[in-house]
Amino acid sequence: MKILGVLLIILGVAALVYGGFTYTTTKKAVDMGPIQINHKENHAVPLPPVLGVAAILGGGALLYFGAKKP
C-alpha cells in the first residue's frame, strides 16, 4: 500500500505541475503512388487540477492508513 500511495502522490504532483499531456498523430494527406504527403497533428489532453489534488489526498490517505498496525 505504501508504494501505491507514493505513486499516487507523485502522479498528483505531476498532474498539477504539467496540467495535462500532448501526443502527435500522423495522417496521410496525399497518396498518389510514389508521392506521399503526411500531416502531423498535435493533440492536447488537459487534466483538471481537482484530479491532481484528489490523487495527492488519496495517496496521503493510503500512506497514513496503510502504516497503522492494529
N, C-alpha and C positions, 0 to 999 in steps of 0.2 A: 504494500500500500504506500510505503514511503516513496518508492520510485515513481509511481503514478502521480502522487501528489507533487513531487518536484517537477515532473514533466508538465503537469497542468500549469504550474506557476510559470515555468519558462515559456510555454506556449501563450499564456495570457499576456505576459510582458511583451512578447514579440508581436502579438496582435495589436497591443496598444501603441507600440513604437512604430510599426510599419503601416498599420491601418488597412492592410489588405495585401493582395499579391497580383501579379500580372503574368500572362502567358501569351505566347505567339503561335498562331496557326498559319500554315502555308496552303494557299489555294491556287489551282491552275486558272489563269485568266484567259490565256490563248493556247490552244494546242493544234497547230497546223503542221502535222508531220514532223519535220526536223526542227521547226521553230516552236519553242515553248516559252511562255511568259508566266512567271509565278508572281503571286501577290501575297505579301506577308501582312498579316493583320494582328494587331495587339489588342488583347482583351484585359480588362481590369476587373478584379473581384474585390469589392470593398468589404471589410469586416467591421461591424459596428463596435464601438468602444464597450458597450454593455457585455458583449461576448467575451472580451478580454478580461473585464472585471469579474465576470462570473467564473471564468476559468481560474483566475487567481484566488478567489474566495473558495472555490471548490477544492483546489489543491491545498490551500491552507487548512481547510476542514479535514481533508484526508490525512495531512501530516499531524494535526492536533489529535484527532480521534483515533488514528491508527497507532499512535505512540502510547496511548493509555493501555495498561495491562491490569486486568482485574486482580 
